[in-house]
Amino acid sequence: MIRPLFLILLFVAIHLHAGSISEKKVINYLEYVTSCADHLLEFGTDHYGSRKTAMWASIIDTRDYSVPEYGVPATKGVRSHDRAHGGSNLYQDVTTLKVFYALSDILNTDTYKDAANAYVTDYFKFAQSKYNGLLGWGEHLYYNFYADSVMIDQEKMENKGTRYFPHEFLGWTPPWKKLWNINPEKTKRAIRGLKYHYNGPDPKIYLFNRHANYFSTSHQKNIMPWIKHSALYAYSYAVLYNRTGNSNALYWSRHSGNLYWKLRDTETNLTLSCLFHHNASTGKTSSISGTSLLAYWLYKAYELTGEEKQKIKSLALFNALDEYHWNNEQQQYYASLNLDGTLHENSKISTAWKKGYGSSSILRFGRVAAYLAKKENNPHFILMAKRSVTMLNQETLPDEFTAQNIADVMNINLDFYDITKDNCYLQTVEKFAHIAVDQLWNNGLFARQNNHDPYYEAKLAVGDLLVAFLRLHLIYHPDNSKNIKYDWSF
């Protein structure tokens, strides 16, 4: 699969970048993306256990291209028991799938598209619950290559028992549209299975738990309804309605997403992040990160359903963040506030660099602002995005960082460049591309973090980094003949 000529060119490219970043050496962005894709297909597919599949490994040791069954240390801020040791987690590859489909278009080959389709096909075949249709993916579940089955980490299994396999979404938009193109019936089942997160059969009446049991068709007895999950369910049912016209799917989309609108302070439009948590104080303030995600997926639901009320709620919630969380004197946003818009004892300015898995609050806010600015052509959303990018670009990159940190800063600057066409943002992206090459590139793959870490790990958003590199390639090498518009939103 890996071409000898490519390896020679890549060797030359790496050594060209060994000097100072300020020298502005030219990076062949496409070559880095194709290298990662080719190495993933050659070394990272499932040839372990008794069953061979087309699934992609979530963790690869770049020193020998093995897929470790266990023993890979977690990075700071990541729970050791919520990773896909020795296996595959399709949800962690949401953006990588986008890259593979785009690569097939750009290179005029079916290789990458076919590989992505085969991955999804096998995930449906071997990792979909026969009980409720839920997929074995997300925060806790994954398909284990060595066991040939859906698993949770051994540590968690020993604590929780072999029949409690918790389904929970991650903070990326579920790739339902791509999955639908490959297998509509299995995608329908997966979306309909989300009802088992709820405490009863009506989202207008019953609350939900962020977890649902992969093995059960029972409604949840406990509740822990985090804000982002309500929005993810609303978006998911919006996809189902958009594809089928089923009025019940529209009902579920509408009311799944309505919970935190009802829980808002009606004078400020600020809302809490979690109605119930075993720690009574958790989630009771306005979070710029949580509300940004709610607004984002409500808006994406509106784009699919045409429900103006979903759009109105989305924009009202998001505008409230700017009105109350913005500190004009410091020219920065607060990460959290009381629902009446006042500071609480733990109110802090939002920072750009988050350790471990997940994006920082200001990055999420800024990317949502940029998305809404493009969709609504609203100058105030452009201002909100600019404030976020300015805050971010003024901060110094920490000594230790992850692929997600670099991917986030590149993509938010690319989002804003798409709006403004201001080359200063493109120059920032190029600077961080050099950092990624110099400090994360390792034997044909991007590692999960710097300081000579040898592991590729999908959960640390290597796919988002590939997206940023591919976006740079398309800016410098636009293929106008195909007139393809790619959706690079997270």
Buried (B, 14 or more C-beta within 10 A) or exposed (E): EBEEEBEEBBEEBBEBBEEEBEEEBEBBBBBBBBBBBBBBBEBBBBEBBEEEBBBBBBBBBBEEBBBBBEEBEBBEEBBEBBBBBBBBBBBBBBBBBBBBBBBBBBEEEEBBBEBBBBBBBBBBEBBBBEBBBBBBBBBBBBBBBBBBBBBBBBBBBEEBEEEBBBBBBBBBBBBBBBBBEBBEEBBBBBBBBBBBBBBEEEBEEBBBBBBBBBBBEEBBEEBBBBBBBBBBBBBBBBBBBBBBEBEEBBBBBBBBBBBBBEBBBEEBBBBBBBBBBEEEEBBBBBBBBBBBBBBBBBBBBBBBBEBEBBBEBBBEBBBBBBEBBBEEEEEBBBBBBBBEBEEBEEBEEBBBBBBBBBBBBBBBBBBBBBBBBBBBEBEEBBBBBBBBBEBBBEEEBEEBBBBBBBBBBBBBBBBBBBBBEEEEBBEBBBBBBBBBBBBBBBBBBBBBBBEEBBBBBBBBBBBBBBBBBBBBBBBEEEEEEEEEEBEBBB
